[in-house]
Amino acid sequence: EGKWVVQGVVDVDIGANPSAEGGEDEGVDDQAVKCVDIVDTFRLQEQPPYDKKQFVAWVKKYIKTLTAKLEPEKAEEFKKNVEPATKFLMSKLKDLQ
């Protein structure tokens, strides 16, 4: 699970006071951006949302492609475990980005 983090705003206090020292306050670009930490760390790109029909079609293609690349004993284990994982993802489809 990811967590929302705020990026872009860094409050650095170096102890200087430009107005008291006769200088100008140059200011900083303090545009804060709220993002999910996992998305930012791995530079993920948001995909358009899937409906259930599109998701099932994608999962079937993924399972077929991956099963062909696995060794026979690993393929059997994968087939056994992929159904519960798919059902879990289907139940959370509206929550996923």
C-alpha positions as CSV (number, residue, x, y, z in Angstrom):
1,E,0.0,0.0,0.0
2,G,1.2,3.4,-0.8
3,K,1.0,6.6,1.3
4,W,0.3,10.1,0.2
5,V,3.3,12.4,0.5
6,V,3.8,16.1,-0.2
7,Q,6.7,16.9,-2.4
8,G,8.2,20.1,-3.6
9,V,8.1,22.1,-0.4
10,V,11.3,22.2,1.6
11,D,11.5,24.5,4.5
12,V,15.1,25.4,5.1
13,D,16.1,27.8,7.8
14,I,19.6,28.9,7.3
15,G,19.4,31.7,10.0
16,A,19.7,34.6,7.5
17,N,17.2,37.4,7.5
18,P,17.5,39.3,4.1
19,S,15.3,42.2,5.2
20,A,17.5,42.8,8.3
21,E,20.7,42.5,6.3
22,G,19.6,45.0,3.6
23,G,19.1,42.3,0.9
24,E,16.0,41.2,-0.8
25,D,14.1,38.0,-0.2
26,E,14.4,36.1,-3.4
27,G,11.7,33.7,-2.5
28,V,11.4,30.1,-3.6
29,D,9.1,28.1,-5.8
30,D,7.0,26.5,-3.1
31,Q,4.5,24.6,-5.2
32,A,3.6,21.5,-3.3
33,V,2.6,18.4,-5.1
34,K,0.7,15.6,-3.4
35,C,1.5,12.1,-4.7
36,V,1.7,8.4,-3.7
37,D,5.2,7.5,-2.5
38,I,5.3,4.2,-4.6
39,V,4.3,6.0,-7.7
40,D,6.9,8.7,-7.3
41,T,9.7,6.3,-6.2
42,F,9.3,4.0,-9.2
43,R,8.2,6.8,-11.6
44,L,5.0,4.9,-12.5
45,Q,2.5,6.3,-15.0
46,E,-1.2,6.2,-14.3
47,Q,-3.2,4.1,-16.6
48,P,-6.8,4.6,-17.6
49,P,-9.2,2.6,-15.4
50,Y,-10.3,-0.9,-16.3
51,D,-13.8,-2.1,-16.1
52,K,-14.4,-5.7,-15.1
53,K,-14.7,-6.9,-18.7
54,Q,-11.4,-5.3,-19.8
55,F,-9.6,-6.5,-16.7
56,V,-10.7,-10.1,-17.2
57,A,-9.6,-10.0,-20.8
58,W,-6.2,-8.6,-19.8
59,V,-5.7,-11.2,-17.0
60,K,-6.6,-14.1,-19.3
61,K,-4.0,-12.9,-21.8
62,Y,-1.4,-12.4,-19.0
63,I,-2.0,-15.8,-17.5
64,K,-1.7,-17.5,-20.9
65,T,1.6,-15.7,-21.7
66,L,3.2,-16.2,-18.3
67,T,2.2,-19.9,-18.0
68,A,3.9,-20.6,-21.4
69,K,7.2,-19.3,-20.0
70,L,7.1,-21.2,-16.7
71,E,8.5,-24.6,-16.0
72,P,5.7,-27.3,-15.7
73,E,5.8,-27.6,-11.9
74,K,5.9,-23.8,-11.5
75,A,3.0,-23.4,-14.0
76,E,0.8,-25.7,-11.9
77,E,1.5,-23.7,-8.7
78,F,0.9,-20.5,-10.6
79,K,-2.5,-21.7,-11.9
80,K,-3.5,-22.7,-8.4
81,N,-2.7,-19.3,-6.9
82,V,-3.6,-17.0,-9.7
83,E,-7.4,-17.5,-9.3
84,P,-7.6,-16.2,-5.7
85,A,-5.3,-13.3,-6.6
86,T,-7.5,-12.4,-9.6
87,K,-10.6,-12.5,-7.5
88,F,-9.0,-10.2,-4.9
89,L,-8.0,-7.7,-7.6
90,M,-11.5,-7.8,-9.1
91,S,-13.0,-7.0,-5.7
92,K,-10.6,-4.0,-5.4
93,L,-10.9,-2.8,-9.0
94,K,-12.6,0.4,-8.1
95,D,-9.9,1.3,-5.5
96,L,-7.0,0.7,-7.9
97,Q,-5.2,3.5,-9.9
